[in-house]
Amino acid sequence: MIIANPAAGGVTAALVWRLTRLTRRCRRPASVRWTSAPGDAVGIAREATASADLVIAVGGDGTAREVAAGLATAWRHTVPMLIVPAGTANSLYRTLWGTTPWEEALDVALSGATPIRADLARVVELDRLVLAGACAGFPPQGIHEAKTRAVSYPAALLDLAPRYEPYPGRVLVDGVVVHSGPTMLANVGGSRYRGGAYELLPHSRLDDGLLDVCVVGAEHSALEMLRLTRTGAHLDVPGVVYARGTRIRVERLDGHPLCFEHDGEVLRSPRTSYTLTARPGAVAVLAAPSELAGPGLPVVDTGDAA
């Protein structure tokens, strides 16, 4: 089954028609379901597991998250998903397939490739599943400005960077404080890439049962971090903490609401903290073997960070 989100930036009838033609050519014809409101893809994906042997999510990271949530909570939760990137960022597709064109990914999927069992995260306070990742601070503020001003996400980040002020924050991993103090961002995942181009979690694996977290303090400017995170070089500078665990808590300490997003959706809430827990192997996902081959890289030593 193909689940397409017409609200995603790159989803068109022509794209979906091309996709259906390719599935028929491979003798794997697929029906199409269009979403009409946020959350629709969860129910559609859950229902699809009764008969489908593959669910294709056409849209961005938010659409992929909804499909993954539906599959992970279905009675028959072994049906795999494939992402056709047609959103604004497509971070998760880049993590799973690198620069592979989606047509080639589709061919691999329809040829009987074995999916991985990918981990999800759960936002405890909202009982909501997360696929690509979640972030507090500078990135979600950039998403908010991009949407309210109708500009691209990179443009919004560049405009915001000179005037962004870090917030007083704290991050705990499995109950241990790994960072406390001025905080530019705290990213949890999940996907190695966020925002399409920023490699915030270069050591992350989607199938290791753990959540990775990267916390950036206030030692460097936001503009400098934008440059460094494009290649994962931010891990080599002071003021950056990288850790892994199964339960991660992100807090703002001055009583003001914590600016927080997951899978590209900014949560407008008075909450000052969020807790994320790992859901190991929650959903079957098709990925390029080359993107997932080899052991996970070592975690940067957090030392006695506080």
C-alpha positions, -999 to +999 in steps of 0.1 A: +000+000+000+011+036-008+002+062+018+007+097+004+005+130+022-006+158-002+003+185+023+040+175+021+060+199+000+071+175-028+040+152-030+022+155-064-002+133-083+025+128-109+049+115-083+024+090-069+013+079-104+050+072-113+054+052-081+023+031-088+035+024-123+069+012-110+052-011-085+031-026-113+062-030-135+077-051-107+045-072-105+038-057-070+008-034-077-001-012-048-033+007-038-030+044-029-045+061+002-042+099+005-042+115+039-066+143+046-056+155+080-027+152+105-027+118+121-045+101+093-015+080+083-014+063+117-048+047+113-043+040+076-010+022+082-024+002+111-053-010+089-030-018+060-012-045+080-043-067+076-035-073+040-004-054+028+031-069+027+048-035+023+037+001+032+053+029+013+052+063+030+053+092+005+060+125+022+085+140+047+097+130+081+063+137+097+045+114+073+071+087+079+066+090+117+029+086+114+032+055+092+058+040+116+036+047+146+007+029+129+028-001+119+044-003+154+011-004+172-007-028+148-015-063+158+006-076+129+036-054+134+060-072+110+049-054+079+079-032+067+078+003+055+097+021+027+101+059+026+097+078-007+112+112+002+089+141-007+090+164+022+110+195+032+139+178+050+138+140+043+163+135+071+154+099+078+156+089+041+191+103+040+200+082+071+185+051+056+195+054+020+222+081+017+221+096-018+204+066-034+175+078-057+141+066-044+135+047-076+165+025-068+154+021-032+120+010-044+136-016-067+156-030-038+125-031-016+104-049-042+132-074-049+127-090-014+153-071+007+153-079+044+143-049+065+159-039+097+140-037+130+144+000+137+140+016+171+115+043+180+115+067+208+085+075+230+077+109+245+065+099+279+045+130+287+026+128+254+026+090+249+037+097+213+061+077+192+091+094+175+109+082+145+136+106+131+143+123+164+134+151+188+152+184+196+151+213+220+164+248+215+177+264+184+165+240+157+128+239+167+128+277+170+141+277+134+113+254+123+088+277+139+102+308+122+104+291+088+067+282+090+054+315+104+075+335+079+070+311+049+108+308+043+130+278+039+144+261+070+180+269+062+172+305+056+153+307+089+182+292+108+207+317+092+185+346+101+179+333+136+215+324+144+229+359+153+201+366+177+194+332+193+201+331+230+208+297+247+184+286+274+193+274+309+190+236+305+198+202+319+200+168+302+199+134+320+207+101+304+194+071+324+192+093+355+227+107+352+232+144+345+254+148+314+249+185+309+237+214+330+240+251+320+235+273+289+221+252+261+219+259+224+203+226+215+197+191+228+190+165+200+178+130+207+174+101+182+172+083+160+183+096+126+219+107+121+206+137+101+181+163+111+168+192+090+179+173+059+216+184+060+227+185+096+246+154+110+238+160+146+241+123+156+269+109+135+273+078+157+236+069+159+223+036+147+186+029+142+188-007+153+209-008+185+181-004+210+195+029+223+188+066+220+217+090+212+218+125+225+239+154+215+239+186+236+255+218+224+264+244+250+270+281+245+307+280+239+303+286+202+280+307+181+249+293+164+264+302+130+295+282+138+274+252+149+255+254+116+287+250+097+302+222+119+270+201+121+269+197+083+298+172+086+295+160+122+326+180+131+309+196+161+318+166+182+354+177+181+350+210+198+346+220+235+311+224+249+295+195+231+283+164+249+274+131+232+259+101+251+237+071+247+210+055+269+175+042+271+159+071+289+167+107+282+152+137+299+156+173+285+148+202+308+146+239+308+154+253+343+141+289+344+104+280+343+098+291+307+084+267+282+109+245+265+109+249+227+107+213+215+100+194+183+100+158+170+100+147+134+098+183+123+066+191+144+071+219+169+051+213+201+035+245+214+032+236+251+039+252+285+060+221+295+095+228+307+108+192+302+103+161+281+113+125+287+121+101+258+124+063+262+137+038+237+114+013+220+139-012+206+131-028+172+096-014+172+091-011+134+104-029+103+121-005+079+138-010+045+173+005+042+204+004+021+228-022+036+258+001+029+242+028+052+239+004+081+269-019+077+295-023+103+295-017+141+283+015+156+310+041+162+322+047+198+303+072+219+323+104+226+334+103+262+312+126+283+336+126+312+323+145+342+302+170+321+279+191+341 
